[in-house]
Structure formats: C-alpha cells, structure tokens
Amino acid sequence: MKATYETGLRGEEIAEEYLIRKGMRPLERRYREKAGEIDLIMEEGETLVFVEVKARFSDREAGGGLRAVTPAKQKKIARCAMLYAMKRGCLRRPMRFDVVEINREDILHIPNAFQPGGLMF
C-alpha cells in the first residue's frame, strides 16, 4: 500500500471519530460511484453531510487541504452525492458539503465548505 493511500485512510478514520464526537452519525465511508468518491457520508439531524477529508501529516501549513478541494473536485463530489441521494430516495433531505483537514497538530472542520452550482451540479 502506498504511503499516501494509508495516510488518507488514517485521516478518514480520525475525521469520522471526530465527527461522531460532535454528534454526527456515520452512514458510509469511501462511497464510490462512476462520478467519483465521497470520503464520508454522515448524518446530522435530518441533514446529510458529505465530507471530503484531507490528511496532511507533513509540515505543510494549515488550510492546504481545503485549497486542494478544487472546483473540479467539488463538482465530482456533488455529482456523487446526487447519485447517492437518488438511489436512497432522499433527494428532499437537507444536504451540505463539509471539508475536514487533518494535520499533525489539529483537526480543521469546515461545515458548508462549498455549495455545488446548478441544479444538476
């Protein structure tokens, strides 16, 4: 296994544990569709929360993970989220897109980190 893959898996575990402590309920981990992948799908009350996790354990500055969630990446996540919601019959539920950055010293959780554009993303 590549080091970056292992770092990503560990980051997802840390993020999931952190979000559970904040009161969210896990629904899926590493959800995949042809359109892309969503690292974590959580539930907060009635809201579906689609979470992109960026693990940065090197000496990079905080916020680098958030910058790595480019508009192209956001579009893939949003399309994947739409397919998830369609398949599970939950298109009418509130949804949001969060980013969690894990670094050596902290966890940075950005709720509503982005909003997908357009009706069909």
NORGICOR-V429465 format. One line per field, one symbol per residue. ss: DSSP state (~ for helix, > for strand, _ for the rest). A space follows every 10 residues. Layout:
BEGIN
ss=???
END
This chain:
BEGIN
ss=__~~~~~~~~ ~~~~~~~~~~ ~___>>>>>> >>>__>>>>> >>>>__>>>> >>>>>>____ ___~~~~___ ~~~~~~~~~~ ~~~~~~~___ ____>>>>>> >>>___>>>> >>>>______ _
END
